[in-house]
Amino acid sequence: MLSHEDNELLTRVGPATPMGNLLRCFWLPFAHASELPSVDGDPLRVRLLGEDLVAFRDTTGRVGLLAANCPHRGASLFSDATGKPASAACTTAGSSILPVPVSDSAVHCVAT
């Protein structure tokens, strides 16, 4: 039987936890392709390893998965104040967030 400390070590997967750091080294399926939004459709809320994310498809059909908040000002990329889905854009900063190929680790922000 596991001790309480070992159980905590193995089951906590949030950011900056040992098991969370390990699991982030691997690809983790989070949705079937048919569950993802259509091109330029409403983004999908995703909670993975204790982090809130936004999944979307851009105009070219590329899939993007980003943190749910703008990296500049922390505004929600998912919705406005009414909770209605928006695009992967930060209305506060006035930027659109573009997905990048999986081989590229950067996130590109462009003025709208």
Sequence and secondary structure as in RCSB ss.txt:
>XXXX:A:sequence
MLSHEDNELLTRVGPATPMGNLLRCFWLPFAHASELPSVDGDPLRVRLLGEDLVAFRDTTGRVGLLAANCPHRGA
SLFSDATGKPASAACTTAGSSILPVPVSDSAVHCVAT
>XXXX:A:secstr
   HHHHHHHH  STTSHHHHHHTTS    S GGGS  TT   EEEEETTEEEEEEE TT  EEEEESB TTT  
BSSB TT  B  SEETTTTEEEE   TT    EEEE 
